[in-house]
Amino acid sequence: MKRVNTKWVAGVAVLAALAYALSLMKLHIRYPLLPFLSFDISEIPDILAYFMFGISGGLVAALAHWIALNFGTPFHQLIGPAMKLLAVLATILGLEAASRIKGGSMVLNSVALALLSRTAIMAGATFILYYYLFPGVYLPFSRRVLSGIGIAVESDLTLAAVMVAFTSIFNILHIFISVLPAYAAYNRILVTLPQLPTRHPLVRSQSK
């Protein structure tokens, strides 16, 4: 029978709990183009879990964070936590893809692929959500939001496309808020605890 790695379990649990605690603290910065979106530092522990404990650690931390958010605080719908989970998973997917590339700058590869993965996946998810799944809810809401910043759009398809464009800018910026602080935090942890394993070439290449 395979033994449970208690350090892995404890580490992932602590980071998932930290992510949820940061969500409860509502340490958000509003996105000016779409004020209902916020840059959220609670993603940093999820990405840190990926750097520290590999893709399985990142996935478990992100899933635990998502489950906790669905209890109703600070979110009160399933869609908000689900979109956040998808954004974090897309970021981790890009980082994992970068870890398999040989050659080039690992830092640039990691940021570029995380950015590409998150932006593309979230653009598709946003368009499907707004235009196909819940157009009666999100399109009128989007018109009100855009009119509040002086933009008037008549066509539903154009409206959905504008929302996708604005949310794509948001997700591009969010990569720098989520990935770079997590990377910096793990490098700081390695200075204090050099015996910790490095799970991602981005970190290994900088810690030699």
N, C-alpha and C positions, 0 to 999 in steps of 0.2 A: 504494500500500500504506500502510495506516494505521500511524503510528509508535506504538510502545509508550510510554506515559507512565511513565518510569523512576521518577519521584518517587512516583507512585501505587503502583507495584509495591513499591518499597522501603518506603514508609510502612506499607502494609497488611501486608507480610511481617514487619516489626519488631513491629507490634502483635499479630499472630497468635502470633509467637514469645514475646512477653511474656505473653500469655494462657496459653500452655502452660507457660511457666516458673513462673508463679504457681500453676498446678495442681500442678506437681511439688513446689512448696514446701509445699503443703497448708495454706495460710493460711485455714483454715475455722473457722467458728463453728457449733457444733452447734445444731440447732433443737430446743428442749426437748420439744415435743409429739411429734415423730417423730425420735428421735436419729440415725436413718440418713440424714437429710437435713442438709445443711450450707449456711450462707450462704457463698458462694464469690466472693471478689473477682476471680477470674480472668475473670469476665464483663465487668469494666470496660473492658479494652482492646478487646474486641469492639464494645462500644457506642461507645467513643471512635473506633474506625475508622469507624463510621457517621457520627458528627458531622464527622470530618475529611475523609472521602473519599466521602460519600454512601452510598446504599443498596447500591450494588455493592461498595464497600469493606467495609461492615459484613457483608454476606453472605459475601464471600470470606474475611474474617478468621474469622468464625464456623465456616465449613466447614473451613478449615485447622486450626483449634483442635480441631474434632470428629475429623478424620482423625488428628491427633496423639494424641488421647486413646485411640483404638482400638488403639494399639500395645501397650497393656497396663499402662501406668503413668501415673497412679495407679489407673486403673480396670481391671477384668479381665473386663468384660462389655460387649456392644454396647449394652445397654439404657440404662445410666447415661449414657454420652456422647450417645446419641440423644435422651434426654429433656432433657439440658442444651442440645443444639443447638436442639431445638424451643422451649425456653424463651427462648433468646436471639433466635431468629427471630421469635417472637411479640412480644417486646419491640420489636424493630426495626420490625415491622409496625405496631404502635401508634404509635411515634414518627413513622413515615412518614405515617400517616393524619393525625396532628396537624399535620404540616407543610403539609397541603393545606386546612386550615380557616382561613377568614378571620374575623378578629374574636375578641374575647375575650382572655384571658391565654394566651400561647403556652406559658408554663411549666406552668400548670395543665392546659391541653389536652394537652400532651405527657405529663405524669405520669399524668393520668387515662386517656388512651387506651392508653398502654403498659401500665398496670395492668389495664385492662379486657381488652385483647387477650391478655396473658400469662395472666391468671387463667382466662379462659374456655377458651382453647385447652388449657392444661395440665390443667384440670379434666376436659375431655372425654378427653384422652389418658390421664390417670390412671385414669378409670373404665373405659375400654376395656381398658387393660393389666391392671387388677386383676380385672375381672369377666368379660371375654370372652376375652382372649388367653391369660393364664396364671393362671387362678383357683386351680389346684392348687398353685402356687408362692406367689403373693402373698397370698392370703387367709389361709392358715395362718400365714404370716409376720406379717401384719398383726395377727392375733389375739394373737400372742405379744408384739408391740410394744405394743399397746394394753393388754394385761394388765399389762405392766411399768409403766404409768403409772396403773393402777387402773381401767381401763375394760374392761368385759366386754360383748361384742356377740355375739348368737347368729345372727341372720339374715345370710346372705352379702350380700344387697343392702344391708342397713343398714350392714354392715361396710365395703363399698365406698364407700357414701355418706359415712361418717365419715372415711375416708381422703381422699376428695376434699375434704371440708370443711377438714381439717387441712392438706393440701397447698396449698389455695387461700390460706389465711392465710399460709403460707410464701411463696408466690409474690407476694402483695401486699407483704409486707415486703421481699422481694428486689428489687423495683423501686427502692426507695429506696437500696438498697445498690449497685445496678448503674448506674442512670441518673444520679442526682444527682452522685456522684463523677466520672463520665465528663464530665458537663456542666461541673463545676467545673474539672476538669483541662484541658478544651479552652479554657475562658475564660482560664486561666492561660497556656496555650500562646500564645493570641492576644496577650496582653500582651507576651510575649517576642518572638514572631514575627508581627507584625500583617499581614505580607504574605500569610500563609496564607489560602486561600479559605475562606469559611464555607458549608457545605453544607446547613445546616438553619436554618429561620427562628427556632427557639429560640435559637440562637447569634447569628444576625444581629441579632435584635431587641435583644439585650443588649450587642452590641459596637459599636453605632453611637455 
